[in-house]
Amino acid sequence: MEKSLLQSTRMLPCAVLLLTAGSKEAKDAMTATAMFVAESLPLLTISLAKSSTCRELIEKSGECMLNVASTGQGDIAKKLGATHGRDTDKFQEFNIPTEKASKIKAPAIAGSYAHIECKIITSHQAGNYIVYLAEVVACKVDETKVPLVWHNNKYFSLEKEVA
């Protein structure tokens, strides 16, 4: 069966990332997409809509946190993916617990599988999006958690190795 071009983007399985940006004074969270560019110098690309509050906070601070969602965070991921705008404190509205990051000011979301702290190197406009090239400056993993993945507009647990 042939899929539409819009549906083609949903065919790529990906980690569920809860991006946070900002500091104590102003912060925001949203779902985001990212992929690794290099491992030896840990580089990632991160794509955000130009209209997002997180993009504005990243432009000001030059940093962000990628929280790799765990299976217990599907509800938070759905809410952050569906909620846009500057008038809602998503941390308070959705009761999102946070932790302090080790090298950046953006908060970490407690209960995540991993916290990946990033410094922005450069950005590129792509239509209505900004694609950032970011260097990972710190990373913390909770091996007791299981990562959440997204495929075909659904969430799945990533817990069984098959090959």
DOVEX-574814 format. One record per residue: residue in three letters; x, y, z of N, C-alpha, C in turn; chain. Coordinates in nm, 2 decimals, padded with zeros to 4 digits. Layout:
# DOVEX-574814
+------+--------+--------+--------+--------+--------+--------+--------+--------+--------+------+
: guse :   n_c1 :   n_c2 :   n_c3 :  ca_c1 :  ca_c2 :  ca_c3 :   c_c1 :   c_c2 :   c_c3 : zake :
+------+--------+--------+--------+--------+--------+--------+--------+--------+--------+------+
:  ALA :      X :      Y :      Z :      X :      Y :      Z :      X :      Y :      Z :    A :
...
+------+--------+--------+--------+--------+--------+--------+--------+--------+--------+------+
//
This chain:
# DOVEX-574814
+------+--------+--------+--------+--------+--------+--------+--------+--------+--------+------+
: guse :   n_c1 :   n_c2 :   n_c3 :  ca_c1 :  ca_c2 :  ca_c3 :   c_c1 :   c_c2 :   c_c3 : zake :
+------+--------+--------+--------+--------+--------+--------+--------+--------+--------+------+
:  MET :  00.08 : -00.12 :  00.00 :  00.00 :  00.00 :  00.00 :  00.09 :  00.12 :  00.00 :    A :
:  GLU :  00.06 :  00.22 : -00.09 :  00.14 :  00.34 : -00.09 :  00.09 :  00.44 :  00.01 :    A :
:  LYS :  00.19 :  00.50 :  00.08 :  00.16 :  00.60 :  00.19 :  00.17 :  00.74 :  00.13 :    A :
:  SER :  00.10 :  00.83 :  00.19 :  00.12 :  00.97 :  00.16 :  00.25 :  01.02 :  00.21 :    A :
:  LEU :  00.30 :  01.13 :  00.16 :  00.43 :  01.19 :  00.20 :  00.42 :  01.22 :  00.35 :    A :
:  LEU :  00.31 :  01.27 :  00.40 :  00.30 :  01.30 :  00.54 :  00.31 :  01.18 :  00.62 :    A :
:  GLN :  00.25 :  01.07 :  00.58 :  00.25 :  00.94 :  00.65 :  00.39 :  00.89 :  00.65 :    A :
:  SER :  00.47 :  00.92 :  00.55 :  00.61 :  00.86 :  00.54 :  00.69 :  00.90 :  00.66 :    A :
:  THR :  00.67 :  01.02 :  00.72 :  00.75 :  01.06 :  00.84 :  00.72 :  00.98 :  00.96 :    A :
:  ARG :  00.60 :  00.92 :  00.96 :  00.56 :  00.84 :  01.08 :  00.61 :  00.69 :  01.06 :    A :
:  MET :  00.67 :  00.66 :  00.95 :  00.73 :  00.53 :  00.93 :  00.86 :  00.51 :  00.99 :    A :
:  LEU :  00.93 :  00.62 :  01.04 :  01.06 :  00.62 :  01.10 :  01.05 :  00.61 :  01.25 :    A :
:  PRO :  01.08 :  00.49 :  01.30 :  01.07 :  00.47 :  01.45 :  01.18 :  00.57 :  01.51 :    A :
:  CYS :  01.14 :  00.63 :  01.63 :  01.24 :  00.72 :  01.69 :  01.21 :  00.72 :  01.84 :    A :
:  ALA :  01.32 :  00.76 :  01.91 :  01.31 :  00.78 :  02.06 :  01.21 :  00.89 :  02.09 :    A :
:  VAL :  01.14 :  00.87 :  02.20 :  01.05 :  00.98 :  02.24 :  01.13 :  01.07 :  02.33 :    A :
:  LEU :  01.15 :  01.20 :  02.28 :  01.23 :  01.29 :  02.35 :  01.15 :  01.41 :  02.40 :    A :
:  LEU :  01.17 :  01.44 :  02.53 :  01.10 :  01.55 :  02.60 :  01.21 :  01.66 :  02.61 :    A :
:  LEU :  01.21 :  01.75 :  02.53 :  01.31 :  01.86 :  02.53 :  01.27 :  01.96 :  02.63 :    A :
:  THR :  01.37 :  02.01 :  02.71 :  01.35 :  02.12 :  02.80 :  01.45 :  02.23 :  02.77 :    A :
:  ALA :  01.41 :  02.35 :  02.79 :  01.49 :  02.46 :  02.77 :  01.46 :  02.57 :  02.87 :    A :
:  GLY :  01.56 :  02.66 :  02.89 :  01.54 :  02.77 :  02.98 :  01.61 :  02.76 :  03.11 :    A :
:  SER :  01.56 :  02.83 :  03.21 :  01.62 :  02.83 :  03.35 :  01.51 :  02.84 :  03.45 :    A :
:  LYS :  01.54 :  02.88 :  03.57 :  01.44 :  02.90 :  03.68 :  01.34 :  03.01 :  03.64 :    A :
:  GLU :  01.39 :  03.11 :  03.57 :  01.31 :  03.23 :  03.54 :  01.21 :  03.20 :  03.43 :    A :
:  ALA :  01.25 :  03.13 :  03.33 :  01.16 :  03.09 :  03.22 :  01.20 :  02.96 :  03.16 :    A :
:  LYS :  01.10 :  02.87 :  03.16 :  01.14 :  02.73 :  03.11 :  01.02 :  02.68 :  03.03 :    A :
:  ASP :  01.05 :  02.58 :  02.94 :  00.94 :  02.52 :  02.87 :  00.98 :  02.38 :  02.83 :    A :
:  ALA :  00.88 :  02.30 :  02.79 :  00.91 :  02.16 :  02.75 :  00.82 :  02.12 :  02.64 :    A :
:  MET :  00.87 :  02.03 :  02.55 :  00.79 :  01.99 :  02.44 :  00.85 :  01.86 :  02.39 :    A :
:  THR :  00.78 :  01.79 :  02.30 :  00.84 :  01.67 :  02.24 :  00.92 :  01.72 :  02.12 :    A :
:  ALA :  01.03 :  01.65 :  02.09 :  01.11 :  01.69 :  01.98 :  01.17 :  01.57 :  01.91 :    A :
:  THR :  01.23 :  01.59 :  01.79 :  01.30 :  01.48 :  01.72 :  01.45 :  01.52 :  01.72 :    A :
:  ALA :  01.53 :  01.41 :  01.73 :  01.67 :  01.43 :  01.72 :  01.73 :  01.30 :  01.66 :    A :
:  MET :  01.85 :  01.32 :  01.61 :  01.93 :  01.20 :  01.57 :  02.08 :  01.23 :  01.59 :    A :
:  PHE :  02.16 :  01.12 :  01.60 :  02.30 :  01.14 :  01.62 :  02.37 :  01.16 :  01.49 :    A :
:  VAL :  02.47 :  01.25 :  01.49 :  02.55 :  01.28 :  01.37 :  02.69 :  01.21 :  01.38 :    A :
:  ALA :  02.74 :  01.22 :  01.50 :  02.88 :  01.16 :  01.53 :  02.88 :  01.11 :  01.67 :    A :
:  GLU :  02.97 :  01.00 :  01.69 :  02.98 :  00.95 :  01.82 :  03.11 :  00.99 :  01.89 :    A :
:  SER :  03.22 :  01.00 :  01.81 :  03.35 :  01.03 :  01.88 :  03.35 :  01.17 :  01.94 :    A :
:  LEU :  03.30 :  01.27 :  01.87 :  03.26 :  01.40 :  01.93 :  03.11 :  01.39 :  01.93 :    A :
:  PRO :  03.04 :  01.37 :  02.04 :  02.90 :  01.34 :  02.04 :  02.82 :  01.46 :  01.99 :    A :
:  LEU :  02.77 :  01.45 :  01.87 :  02.69 :  01.55 :  01.80 :  02.55 :  01.50 :  01.77 :    A :
:  LEU :  02.45 :  01.58 :  01.79 :  02.32 :  01.55 :  01.76 :  02.26 :  01.66 :  01.67 :    A :
:  THR :  02.15 :  01.63 :  01.59 :  02.07 :  01.73 :  01.53 :  01.93 :  01.72 :  01.60 :    A :
:  ILE :  01.88 :  01.84 :  01.62 :  01.75 :  01.86 :  01.69 :  01.66 :  01.95 :  01.61 :    A :
:  SER :  01.54 :  01.91 :  01.58 :  01.45 :  01.98 :  01.49 :  01.33 :  02.04 :  01.58 :    A :
:  LEU :  01.31 :  02.17 :  01.57 :  01.20 :  02.24 :  01.64 :  01.13 :  02.33 :  01.54 :    A :
:  ALA :  01.00 :  02.35 :  01.57 :  00.92 :  02.45 :  01.49 :  00.97 :  02.59 :  01.53 :    A :
:  LYS :  00.98 :  02.68 :  01.43 :  01.02 :  02.81 :  01.45 :  00.93 :  02.88 :  01.55 :    A :
:  SER :  00.80 :  02.85 :  01.56 :  00.71 :  02.92 :  01.65 :  00.72 :  02.87 :  01.79 :    A :
:  SER :  00.80 :  02.77 :  01.82 :  00.80 :  02.71 :  01.96 :  00.86 :  02.80 :  02.06 :    A :
:  THR :  00.81 :  02.80 :  02.18 :  00.87 :  02.87 :  02.29 :  01.01 :  02.82 :  02.33 :    A :
:  CYS :  01.02 :  02.68 :  02.32 :  01.16 :  02.62 :  02.34 :  01.26 :  02.68 :  02.25 :    A :
:  ARG :  01.22 :  02.70 :  02.12 :  01.32 :  02.75 :  02.03 :  01.37 :  02.89 :  02.07 :    A :
:  GLU :  01.28 :  02.97 :  02.12 :  01.31 :  03.11 :  02.17 :  01.41 :  03.10 :  02.29 :    A :
:  LEU :  01.38 :  03.00 :  02.38 :  01.47 :  02.99 :  02.50 :  01.60 :  02.93 :  02.46 :    A :
:  ILE :  01.61 :  02.84 :  02.36 :  01.74 :  02.79 :  02.31 :  01.82 :  02.90 :  02.25 :    A :
:  GLU :  01.75 :  02.99 :  02.17 :  01.82 :  03.10 :  02.10 :  01.88 :  03.19 :  02.21 :    A :
:  LYS :  01.82 :  03.21 :  02.32 :  01.87 :  03.29 :  02.43 :  01.98 :  03.23 :  02.51 :    A :
:  SER :  01.97 :  03.10 :  02.53 :  02.06 :  03.03 :  02.62 :  02.17 :  02.95 :  02.55 :    A :
:  GLY :  02.15 :  02.91 :  02.43 :  02.24 :  02.83 :  02.36 :  02.25 :  02.69 :  02.41 :    A :
:  GLU :  02.15 :  02.64 :  02.47 :  02.16 :  02.50 :  02.53 :  02.02 :  02.44 :  02.54 :    A :
:  CYS :  02.01 :  02.31 :  02.56 :  01.88 :  02.24 :  02.59 :  01.91 :  02.11 :  02.65 :    A :
:  MET :  01.81 :  02.05 :  02.70 :  01.82 :  01.91 :  02.76 :  01.73 :  01.82 :  02.68 :    A :
:  LEU :  01.78 :  01.70 :  02.64 :  01.70 :  01.60 :  02.58 :  01.67 :  01.49 :  02.68 :    A :
:  ASN :  01.55 :  01.48 :  02.73 :  01.51 :  01.38 :  02.82 :  01.46 :  01.26 :  02.74 :    A :
:  VAL :  01.53 :  01.15 :  02.74 :  01.48 :  01.03 :  02.67 :  01.37 :  00.97 :  02.76 :    A :
:  ALA :  01.25 :  00.97 :  02.71 :  01.13 :  00.93 :  02.79 :  01.14 :  00.78 :  02.82 :    A :
:  SER :  01.09 :  00.75 :  02.94 :  01.08 :  00.61 :  02.98 :  00.94 :  00.56 :  02.96 :    A :
:  THR :  00.91 :  00.43 :  02.97 :  00.78 :  00.38 :  02.95 :  00.67 :  00.44 :  03.04 :    A :
:  GLY :  00.72 :  00.49 :  03.16 :  00.62 :  00.55 :  03.25 :  00.59 :  00.69 :  03.22 :    A :
:  GLN :  00.64 :  00.75 :  03.10 :  00.62 :  00.89 :  03.07 :  00.54 :  00.91 :  02.94 :    A :
:  GLY :  00.47 :  00.80 :  02.90 :  00.38 :  00.81 :  02.78 :  00.28 :  00.92 :  02.79 :    A :
:  ASP :  00.22 :  00.94 :  02.91 :  00.11 :  01.04 :  02.93 :  00.17 :  01.18 :  02.92 :    A :
:  ILE :  00.29 :  01.20 :  02.98 :  00.36 :  01.33 :  02.97 :  00.39 :  01.36 :  02.82 :    A :
:  ALA :  00.44 :  01.26 :  02.75 :  00.48 :  01.28 :  02.61 :  00.36 :  01.32 :  02.53 :    A :
:  LYS :  00.25 :  01.25 :  02.55 :  00.12 :  01.29 :  02.47 :  00.08 :  01.43 :  02.50 :    A :
:  LYS :  00.08 :  01.47 :  02.63 :  00.04 :  01.60 :  02.67 :  00.14 :  01.71 :  02.61 :    A :
:  LEU :  00.27 :  01.69 :  02.62 :  00.36 :  01.78 :  02.57 :  00.35 :  01.79 :  02.42 :    A :
:  GLY :  00.32 :  01.68 :  02.35 :  00.31 :  01.68 :  02.21 :  00.19 :  01.75 :  02.16 :    A :
:  ALA :  00.09 :  01.76 :  02.24 : -00.04 :  01.82 :  02.20 : -00.06 :  01.97 :  02.26 :    A :
:  THR :  00.03 :  02.01 :  02.34 :  00.01 :  02.14 :  02.41 :  00.11 :  02.24 :  02.35 :    A :
:  HIS :  00.06 :  02.35 :  02.30 :  00.15 :  02.45 :  02.25 :  00.11 :  02.59 :  02.30 :    A :
:  GLY :  00.20 :  02.68 :  02.31 :  00.17 :  02.81 :  02.35 :  00.25 :  02.86 :  02.47 :    A :
:  ARG :  00.25 :  02.99 :  02.48 :  00.33 :  03.05 :  02.59 :  00.26 :  03.08 :  02.72 :    A :
:  ASP :  00.13 :  03.06 :  02.72 :  00.05 :  03.09 :  02.83 :  00.04 :  02.98 :  02.94 :    A :
:  THR :  00.09 :  02.87 :  02.91 :  00.08 :  02.75 :  03.00 :  00.21 :  02.71 :  03.06 :    A :
:  ASP :  00.22 :  02.71 :  03.19 :  00.34 :  02.65 :  03.25 :  00.32 :  02.50 :  03.25 :    A :
:  LYS :  00.38 :  02.43 :  03.15 :  00.36 :  02.29 :  03.14 :  00.41 :  02.21 :  03.25 :    A :
:  PHE :  00.51 :  02.25 :  03.32 :  00.57 :  02.18 :  03.43 :  00.46 :  02.18 :  03.55 :    A :
:  GLN :  00.39 :  02.29 :  03.57 :  00.29 :  02.30 :  03.67 :  00.16 :  02.23 :  03.63 :    A :
:  GLU :  00.12 :  02.26 :  03.51 : -00.01 :  02.21 :  03.45 : -00.01 :  02.06 :  03.45 :    A :
:  PHE :  00.10 :  02.00 :  03.41 :  00.11 :  01.85 :  03.40 :  00.18 :  01.78 :  03.52 :    A :
:  ASN :  00.22 :  01.86 :  03.62 :  00.28 :  01.81 :  03.74 :  00.41 :  01.73 :  03.70 :    A :
:  ILE :  00.50 :  01.80 :  03.62 :  00.62 :  01.73 :  03.57 :  00.73 :  01.76 :  03.67 :    A :
:  PRO :  00.78 :  01.65 :  03.73 :  00.89 :  01.67 :  03.83 :  01.02 :  01.69 :  03.76 :    A :
:  THR :  01.11 :  01.78 :  03.82 :  01.24 :  01.81 :  03.75 :  01.35 :  01.78 :  03.85 :    A :
:  GLU :  01.47 :  01.77 :  03.78 :  01.60 :  01.76 :  03.85 :  01.69 :  01.86 :  03.80 :    A :
:  LYS :  01.79 :  01.90 :  03.87 :  01.89 :  01.99 :  03.83 :  01.99 :  01.92 :  03.73 :    A :
:  ALA :  02.02 :  01.99 :  03.62 :  02.12 :  01.94 :  03.53 :  02.26 :  01.96 :  03.58 :    A :
:  SER :  02.36 :  01.89 :  03.53 :  02.50 :  01.91 :  03.58 :  02.58 :  02.02 :  03.52 :    A :
:  LYS :  02.55 :  02.05 :  03.39 :  02.63 :  02.15 :  03.32 :  02.55 :  02.26 :  03.24 :    A :
:  ILE :  02.42 :  02.25 :  03.24 :  02.34 :  02.35 :  03.18 :  02.23 :  02.39 :  03.27 :    A :
:  LYS :  02.16 :  02.50 :  03.23 :  02.05 :  02.55 :  03.32 :  01.92 :  02.49 :  03.29 :    A :
:  ALA :  01.89 :  02.43 :  03.18 :  01.76 :  02.37 :  03.15 :  01.74 :  02.26 :  03.24 :    A :
:  PRO :  01.61 :  02.24 :  03.29 :  01.59 :  02.13 :  03.39 :  01.58 :  02.00 :  03.32 :    A :
:  ALA :  01.61 :  01.89 :  03.40 :  01.59 :  01.76 :  03.36 :  01.46 :  01.71 :  03.41 :    A :
:  ILE :  01.39 :  01.62 :  03.33 :  01.26 :  01.57 :  03.37 :  01.29 :  01.44 :  03.45 :    A :
:  ALA :  01.25 :  01.44 :  03.57 :  01.27 :  01.32 :  03.66 :  01.19 :  01.20 :  03.60 :    A :
:  GLY :  01.25 :  01.08 :  03.62 :  01.18 :  00.96 :  03.57 :  01.22 :  00.92 :  03.43 :    A :
:  SER :  01.30 :  01.00 :  03.36 :  01.34 :  00.97 :  03.23 :  01.44 :  00.86 :  03.22 :    A :
:  TYR :  01.45 :  00.79 :  03.11 :  01.55 :  00.69 :  03.09 :  01.69 :  00.76 :  03.09 :    A :
:  ALA :  01.70 :  00.87 :  03.02 :  01.83 :  00.94 :  03.01 :  01.81 :  01.09 :  03.00 :    A :
:  HIS :  01.91 :  01.16 :  03.05 :  01.92 :  01.31 :  03.04 :  02.04 :  01.34 :  02.95 :    A :
:  ILE :  02.02 :  01.41 :  02.84 :  02.13 :  01.44 :  02.75 :  02.14 :  01.59 :  02.75 :    A :
:  GLU :  02.24 :  01.65 :  02.81 :  02.26 :  01.79 :  02.81 :  02.34 :  01.84 :  02.69 :    A :
:  CYS :  02.29 :  01.94 :  02.62 :  02.34 :  01.98 :  02.49 :  02.37 :  02.13 :  02.49 :    A :
:  LYS :  02.48 :  02.16 :  02.42 :  02.52 :  02.30 :  02.39 :  02.50 :  02.31 :  02.24 :    A :
:  ILE :  02.44 :  02.42 :  02.19 :  02.41 :  02.44 :  02.05 :  02.54 :  02.49 :  01.98 :    A :
:  ILE :  02.57 :  02.43 :  01.87 :  02.68 :  02.48 :  01.79 :  02.64 :  02.57 :  01.68 :    A :
:  THR :  02.54 :  02.53 :  01.61 :  02.49 :  02.62 :  01.50 :  02.34 :  02.57 :  01.47 :    A :
:  SER :  02.28 :  02.65 :  01.38 :  02.14 :  02.61 :  01.34 :  02.12 :  02.64 :  01.19 :    A :
:  HIS :  02.02 :  02.58 :  01.13 :  01.99 :  02.59 :  00.99 :  01.83 :  02.60 :  00.98 :    A :
:  GLN :  01.78 :  02.69 :  00.90 :  01.64 :  02.70 :  00.87 :  01.60 :  02.59 :  00.77 :    A :
:  ALA :  01.49 :  02.52 :  00.80 :  01.44 :  02.42 :  00.70 :  01.29 :  02.44 :  00.70 :    A :
:  GLY :  01.24 :  02.52 :  00.61 :  01.09 :  02.55 :  00.61 :  01.05 :  02.62 :  00.73 :    A :
:  ASN :  00.95 :  02.56 :  00.80 :  00.90 :  02.62 :  00.92 :  00.97 :  02.57 :  01.05 :    A :
:  TYR :  01.09 :  02.51 :  01.03 :  01.16 :  02.45 :  01.14 :  01.30 :  02.50 :  01.14 :    A :
:  ILE :  01.36 :  02.49 :  01.26 :  01.50 :  02.52 :  01.28 :  01.57 :  02.38 :  01.32 :    A :
:  VAL :  01.68 :  02.35 :  01.25 :  01.75 :  02.23 :  01.28 :  01.88 :  02.27 :  01.35 :    A :
:  TYR :  01.90 :  02.23 :  01.47 :  02.02 :  02.26 :  01.55 :  02.12 :  02.15 :  01.54 :    A :
:  LEU :  02.25 :  02.19 :  01.54 :  02.36 :  02.10 :  01.56 :  02.40 :  02.12 :  01.70 :    A :
:  ALA :  02.40 :  02.02 :  01.78 :  02.43 :  02.03 :  01.92 :  02.54 :  01.93 :  01.97 :    A :
:  GLU :  02.62 :  01.98 :  02.06 :  02.72 :  01.89 :  02.12 :  02.67 :  01.84 :  02.26 :    A :
:  VAL :  02.68 :  01.71 :  02.28 :  02.65 :  01.66 :  02.41 :  02.76 :  01.69 :  02.51 :    A :
:  VAL :  02.72 :  01.76 :  02.62 :  02.82 :  01.80 :  02.72 :  02.81 :  01.72 :  02.85 :    A :
:  ALA :  02.70 :  01.65 :  02.86 :  02.68 :  01.56 :  02.98 :  02.57 :  01.46 :  02.95 :    A :
:  CYS :  02.57 :  01.35 :  03.01 :  02.47 :  01.25 :  02.99 :  02.46 :  01.16 :  03.11 :    A :
:  LYS :  02.33 :  01.13 :  03.15 :  02.31 :  01.05 :  03.27 :  02.20 :  00.95 :  03.23 :    A :
:  VAL :  02.22 :  00.82 :  03.26 :  02.13 :  00.72 :  03.22 :  02.08 :  00.64 :  03.34 :    A :
:  ASP :  01.95 :  00.61 :  03.35 :  01.89 :  00.53 :  03.45 :  01.86 :  00.39 :  03.39 :    A :
:  GLU :  01.95 :  00.30 :  03.41 :  01.94 :  00.16 :  03.35 :  01.82 :  00.08 :  03.40 :    A :
:  THR :  01.76 :  00.13 :  03.51 :  01.64 :  00.06 :  03.57 :  01.52 :  00.10 :  03.49 :    A :
:  LYS :  01.52 :  00.20 :  03.41 :  01.41 :  00.24 :  03.32 :  01.42 :  00.18 :  03.18 :    A :
:  VAL :  01.31 :  00.18 :  03.11 :  01.30 :  00.13 :  02.98 :  01.26 :  00.24 :  02.88 :    A :
:  PRO :  01.34 :  00.27 :  02.77 :  01.31 :  00.38 :  02.68 :  01.17 :  00.36 :  02.61 :    A :
:  LEU :  01.11 :  00.47 :  02.58 :  00.98 :  00.47 :  02.51 :  01.02 :  00.51 :  02.36 :    A :
:  VAL :  00.96 :  00.45 :  02.26 :  00.98 :  00.48 :  02.12 :  00.85 :  00.51 :  02.06 :    A :
:  TRP :  00.86 :  00.58 :  01.95 :  00.74 :  00.63 :  01.87 :  00.75 :  00.57 :  01.73 :    A :
:  HIS :  00.64 :  00.51 :  01.68 :  00.63 :  00.46 :  01.54 :  00.49 :  00.46 :  01.50 :    A :
:  ASN :  00.47 :  00.52 :  01.38 :  00.33 :  00.52 :  01.32 :  00.23 :  00.58 :  01.41 :    A :
:  ASN :  00.27 :  00.69 :  01.48 :  00.19 :  00.77 :  01.56 :  00.14 :  00.69 :  01.69 :    A :
:  LYS :  00.22 :  00.59 :  01.73 :  00.19 :  00.52 :  01.85 :  00.32 :  00.50 :  01.94 :    A :
:  TYR :  00.30 :  00.48 :  02.07 :  00.41 :  00.46 :  02.16 :  00.44 :  00.31 :  02.19 :    A :
:  PHE :  00.57 :  00.28 :  02.20 :  00.60 :  00.14 :  02.23 :  00.72 :  00.13 :  02.33 :    A :
:  SER :  00.72 :  00.02 :  02.40 :  00.83 :  00.00 :  02.50 :  00.95 : -00.06 :  02.42 :    A :
:  LEU :  01.07 : -00.02 :  02.45 :  01.19 : -00.08 :  02.39 :  01.26 : -00.16 :  02.49 :    A :
:  GLU :  01.22 : -00.29 :  02.51 :  01.28 : -00.37 :  02.62 :  01.33 : -00.50 :  02.57 :    A :
:  LYS :  01.30 : -00.55 :  02.45 :  01.34 : -00.68 :  02.41 :  01.44 : -00.67 :  02.29 :    A :
:  GLU :  01.56 : -00.72 :  02.32 :  01.66 : -00.73 :  02.21 :  01.62 : -00.84 :  02.12 :    A :
:  VAL :  01.63 : -00.82 :  01.99 :  01.59 : -00.92 :  01.89 :  01.70 : -00.97 :  01.80 :    A :
:  ALA :  01.81 : -00.90 :  01.80 :  01.93 : -00.95 :  01.71 :  02.06 : -00.91 :  01.78 :    A :
+------+--------+--------+--------+--------+--------+--------+--------+--------+--------+------+
//
